[in-house]
Amino acid sequence: MNEPAELDLPVEGGTLRVLRFGNGPRTALAAHGITGSGMSFRAVARHLPDDWSLFAPDLRGRGGSADTPGPYGLDRHAADLCGLARHLGDGRPAALAGHSMGAYAALDAAARRPDLFDRLLLVDGGLPLPVPPGTDPDAVLGATLGPALARLGRTYESDEAYVDFFRAHPGLGPHWNADVEAYVRYDVTGAPGARRSKVREEAVRHDGRDLLTSAGLFAARLTGLGVPALLLHAPLGLLGQEPPMLEASLVDHWTGGPGGLRAELIEGTNHYTIVLGTAARTVAERFVALGG
């Protein structure tokens, strides 16, 4: 599969940059994580059948959609996914996937408009995160996304310096490959000598707070699913070590219930490599098979 075509497609209030992988008639949509981009799905797309096209939008505040105005939040991202599904519709529902934060947006989209989608693949995300009452969401974000937030506030002398920053990341550096490098290089922008991430920090903070305070909504969405759904989850977390993003007890609680969500642990992966490493083939295979 060749490098993606870059499209600017209409959504409420502007356009979203959408990366199109493949040229087949079968439409799939995939939503990325909180500081990611559509390039997160480069490896997964390569393993899809030739008759598929994977459309991976840069969500508002990220990538080529960095200047698309807010409001941000999971509700807005879900509405954008539904809008893209309508725009790209070929007379039949689209396949839908989401990784990390994108899994929550995809869950919301599939639950509110099941007529637009024929399956839902959640990748290391989508389950209500247990946050004790009275917890400050900003403190939780700082503890979990500290390195990522620090990256967004820095500038770098060159693209190579930005790449080197990611090479030192414990969850990515040991698993470096062409897909990881393409993902990193796609994210860099700015003037010479002051290169930086395309991701807007205010979007990350807004979406992160929304994610942490919307457990009730996600619970309702999971119990009322109207499409076949599968969760793929990693045994290791953001830094390539335990704990995982989704604890085993949390996965057990939300699978096999009224919504029909099933789950599969993808061994040997962390939160990033589940889509950017060799497991991308498995993710693609499960995505295709999920439709029956």
C-alpha positions as CSV (number, residue, x, y, z in Angstrom):
1,M,0.0,0.0,0.0
2,N,1.4,3.4,-1.0
3,E,1.8,6.5,1.2
4,P,-1.6,8.1,1.9
5,A,-3.4,10.7,-0.1
6,E,-4.2,13.8,1.9
7,L,-7.8,15.0,1.7
8,D,-9.5,18.0,3.3
9,L,-13.1,17.0,4.0
10,P,-15.9,19.2,5.3
11,V,-17.0,19.0,8.9
12,E,-19.0,21.5,11.0
13,G,-17.0,24.7,11.2
14,G,-14.3,23.8,8.8
15,T,-12.4,20.9,7.3
16,L,-10.5,17.9,8.6
17,R,-7.3,16.6,7.1
18,V,-8.0,12.9,6.3
19,L,-5.3,10.4,5.2
20,R,-6.6,7.9,2.7
21,F,-4.8,4.6,2.6
22,G,-5.7,2.4,-0.4
23,N,-8.1,2.8,-3.2
24,G,-10.6,0.0,-2.8
25,P,-14.4,0.5,-2.7
26,R,-14.8,-0.8,0.9
27,T,-14.8,2.2,3.3
28,A,-13.2,2.2,6.8
29,L,-12.7,5.0,9.2
30,A,-10.1,5.0,12.0
31,A,-9.6,7.6,14.9
32,H,-6.2,8.1,16.5
33,G,-5.1,8.8,20.1
34,I,-5.0,12.0,22.1
35,T,-1.6,13.3,20.8
36,G,-1.5,11.3,17.6
37,S,-2.6,11.7,14.0
38,G,-4.1,9.6,11.2
39,M,-0.6,8.4,10.5
40,S,-1.0,6.1,13.5
41,F,-2.8,3.7,11.2
42,R,-0.1,3.4,8.4
43,A,0.9,-0.1,9.4
44,V,-2.6,-1.3,10.0
45,A,-3.7,0.0,6.6
46,R,-0.9,-1.8,4.8
47,H,-2.4,-5.2,6.0
48,L,-5.9,-4.5,4.9
49,P,-7.3,-6.2,1.8
50,D,-6.8,-4.5,-1.6
51,D,-10.5,-3.7,-1.9
52,W,-10.5,-1.6,1.3
53,S,-9.8,2.2,1.7
54,L,-8.9,3.3,5.2
55,F,-9.7,7.0,5.9
56,A,-7.8,8.2,9.0
57,P,-8.7,11.8,10.0
58,D,-6.4,14.0,11.9
59,L,-8.8,15.0,14.7
60,R,-9.4,18.6,15.5
61,G,-6.2,20.2,17.0
62,R,-3.9,17.6,15.5
63,G,-1.9,17.1,12.4
64,G,-3.3,18.8,9.3
65,S,-6.4,19.6,11.3
66,A,-4.5,21.6,13.9
67,D,-6.1,24.9,12.8
68,T,-9.7,23.5,12.6
69,P,-11.5,25.4,15.3
70,G,-13.0,23.8,18.4
71,P,-14.9,23.2,20.5
72,Y,-12.9,20.0,21.1
73,G,-14.1,17.1,23.2
74,L,-15.3,13.5,22.6
75,D,-18.8,14.6,21.5
76,R,-17.3,16.8,18.8
77,H,-14.9,14.1,17.5
78,A,-17.8,11.6,17.4
79,A,-19.9,14.0,15.4
80,D,-17.0,14.5,13.0
81,L,-16.7,10.8,12.5
82,C,-20.4,10.5,11.8
83,G,-20.1,13.4,9.3
84,L,-17.2,11.8,7.5
85,A,-19.1,8.5,7.3
86,R,-22.0,10.3,5.7
87,H,-19.7,12.1,3.3
88,L,-17.7,9.0,2.3
89,G,-20.8,6.8,2.2
90,D,-21.0,4.4,-0.7
91,G,-24.4,3.1,0.0
92,R,-23.4,0.8,2.8
93,P,-22.1,1.4,6.4
94,A,-18.4,2.0,7.0
95,A,-16.2,-0.1,9.2
96,L,-15.1,1.9,12.3
97,A,-12.0,1.7,14.5
98,G,-10.4,3.8,17.2
99,H,-7.1,3.6,19.1
100,S,-6.7,5.1,22.6
101,M,-8.7,8.3,22.9
102,G,-10.0,7.6,19.3
103,A,-11.6,4.4,20.6
104,Y,-13.8,6.6,22.9
105,A,-14.8,8.9,20.0
106,A,-15.5,5.8,17.8
107,L,-17.6,4.2,20.5
108,D,-19.7,7.4,20.8
109,A,-20.1,7.6,17.1
110,A,-21.2,4.0,16.6
111,A,-23.6,4.2,19.5
112,R,-25.3,7.4,18.3
113,R,-25.5,6.4,14.6
114,P,-25.3,2.6,14.3
115,D,-26.8,3.0,10.8
116,L,-23.6,4.5,9.6
117,F,-21.3,1.7,10.7
118,D,-21.3,-2.1,10.5
119,R,-18.6,-2.9,13.1
120,L,-16.6,-1.3,15.9
121,L,-13.0,-2.1,16.7
122,L,-11.6,-0.6,19.9
123,V,-7.9,-0.7,20.3
124,D,-6.5,-0.2,23.8
125,G,-9.3,2.3,24.7
126,G,-13.0,2.8,24.9
127,L,-13.6,1.4,28.4
128,P,-14.7,3.8,31.2
129,L,-11.6,4.7,33.2
130,P,-12.1,4.5,37.0
131,V,-11.4,7.9,38.5
132,P,-12.0,8.3,42.3
133,P,-14.6,11.0,43.2
134,G,-13.0,14.4,43.8
135,T,-10.0,13.6,41.7
136,D,-8.6,16.6,39.8
137,P,-8.6,15.6,36.1
138,D,-5.7,17.9,35.4
139,A,-3.6,16.2,38.0
140,V,-4.4,12.8,36.4
141,L,-3.5,14.1,33.0
142,G,-0.2,15.5,34.3
143,A,0.6,12.1,35.8
144,T,-0.3,10.0,32.8
145,L,0.6,12.3,29.9
146,G,3.4,14.3,31.5
147,P,6.1,13.5,28.9
148,A,3.7,14.0,26.0
149,L,2.5,17.4,27.4
150,A,6.1,18.5,27.9
151,R,6.9,17.6,24.2
152,L,4.0,19.9,23.1
153,G,5.5,22.8,24.9
154,R,9.0,22.5,23.4
155,T,10.7,23.4,20.2
156,Y,13.5,21.4,18.5
157,E,16.5,22.5,16.4
158,S,15.6,20.2,13.5
159,D,13.4,17.3,12.4
160,E,16.2,15.0,13.4
161,A,16.2,16.3,16.9
162,Y,12.5,15.7,17.1
163,V,12.9,12.2,15.8
164,D,15.7,11.6,18.4
165,F,13.3,12.7,21.2
166,F,11.0,9.9,20.1
167,R,13.8,7.4,19.7
168,A,14.5,7.8,23.4
169,H,10.8,7.1,24.3
170,P,10.8,3.7,26.2
171,G,7.6,2.6,24.5
172,L,8.8,3.4,21.0
173,G,12.5,3.5,20.8
174,P,13.1,-0.3,21.3
175,H,10.6,-1.0,18.6
176,W,11.6,1.6,16.1
177,N,10.6,0.9,12.5
178,A,9.6,2.8,9.3
179,D,6.0,3.2,10.5
180,V,7.0,4.8,13.8
181,E,9.4,7.1,11.9
182,A,6.7,8.1,9.4
183,Y,4.3,8.8,12.3
184,V,6.8,11.0,14.0
185,R,7.9,13.0,11.0
186,Y,4.3,13.6,10.0
187,D,3.8,15.4,13.3
188,V,6.6,18.0,13.1
189,T,6.1,21.6,11.9
190,G,7.3,25.1,12.5
191,A,10.2,27.4,11.4
192,P,13.7,26.2,10.9
193,G,15.5,26.0,14.3
194,A,12.1,26.0,16.1
195,R,10.4,22.8,15.0
196,R,7.6,21.5,17.1
197,S,4.6,19.2,17.2
198,K,1.5,20.0,15.2
199,V,-0.7,19.0,18.2
200,R,-2.4,21.8,20.1
201,E,-2.0,21.4,23.9
202,E,-5.4,23.0,24.6
203,A,-7.0,20.3,22.5
204,V,-5.2,17.6,24.4
205,R,-6.1,19.0,27.8
206,H,-9.8,19.6,26.8
207,D,-10.2,16.1,25.4
208,G,-8.3,14.5,28.3
209,R,-10.6,16.2,30.9
210,D,-13.6,15.0,28.8
211,L,-12.3,11.5,28.7
212,L,-11.8,11.3,32.5
213,T,-15.2,12.8,33.4
214,S,-17.4,10.9,31.0
215,A,-17.3,7.4,32.4
216,G,-21.1,7.3,32.7
217,L,-21.5,8.1,29.0
218,F,-19.1,5.4,27.9
219,A,-20.8,2.9,30.2
220,A,-24.1,3.6,28.6
221,R,-22.6,3.4,25.1
222,L,-21.0,0.0,25.8
223,T,-24.3,-1.5,27.1
224,G,-26.3,-0.2,24.2
225,L,-24.1,-1.1,21.3
226,G,-26.0,-1.8,18.0
227,V,-23.0,-3.1,16.0
228,P,-20.6,-6.0,16.4
229,A,-17.7,-4.8,18.6
230,L,-14.3,-6.1,19.6
231,L,-11.7,-4.7,22.0
232,L,-8.0,-5.5,21.3
233,H,-5.8,-4.5,24.3
234,A,-2.1,-4.5,25.1
235,P,-0.4,-5.9,28.2
236,L,1.9,-2.9,28.5
237,G,1.2,0.8,28.8
238,L,2.3,4.2,27.5
239,L,5.9,3.7,28.6
240,G,6.3,0.1,27.4
241,Q,5.8,-1.4,30.9
242,E,3.1,-2.3,33.3
243,P,0.5,-1.3,34.2
244,P,-1.4,-1.4,30.9
245,M,-3.8,1.3,29.8
246,L,-6.7,-1.1,30.5
247,E,-6.3,-3.3,33.5
248,A,-7.4,-7.0,33.1
249,S,-10.1,-6.5,35.8
250,L,-11.5,-3.6,33.8
251,V,-11.6,-5.5,30.6
252,D,-13.3,-8.5,32.3
253,H,-15.9,-6.2,33.8
254,W,-17.0,-4.7,30.5
255,T,-16.8,-7.7,28.2
256,G,-19.4,-10.4,27.7
257,G,-22.2,-8.1,29.0
258,P,-25.4,-6.7,27.4
259,G,-23.5,-4.8,24.7
260,G,-21.9,-8.0,23.4
261,L,-18.3,-6.5,23.5
262,R,-15.6,-9.2,23.2
263,A,-12.0,-8.7,24.0
264,E,-8.6,-10.1,23.0
265,L,-5.2,-9.5,24.6
266,I,-2.5,-8.9,22.0
267,E,0.6,-10.3,23.6
268,G,4.0,-8.6,23.2
269,T,2.6,-5.1,22.6
270,N,2.4,-1.8,24.4
271,H,-0.1,1.0,24.0
272,Y,1.7,2.3,20.8
273,T,3.1,-0.9,19.2
274,I,-0.3,-2.5,19.1
275,V,-0.9,-0.4,16.0
276,L,2.6,0.7,15.0
277,G,4.5,-2.6,15.4
278,T,4.2,-6.1,14.0
279,A,0.8,-6.6,15.7
280,A,-0.7,-4.2,13.1
281,R,-1.3,-7.3,10.9
282,T,-3.4,-8.9,13.7
283,V,-5.3,-5.6,14.2
284,A,-6.1,-5.5,10.5
285,E,-7.1,-9.1,10.4
286,R,-9.5,-8.7,13.3
287,F,-10.9,-5.6,11.8
288,V,-11.8,-7.4,8.6
289,A,-13.1,-10.5,10.3
290,L,-15.3,-8.5,12.7
291,G,-17.8,-7.8,10.0
292,G,-18.6,-11.5,9.7
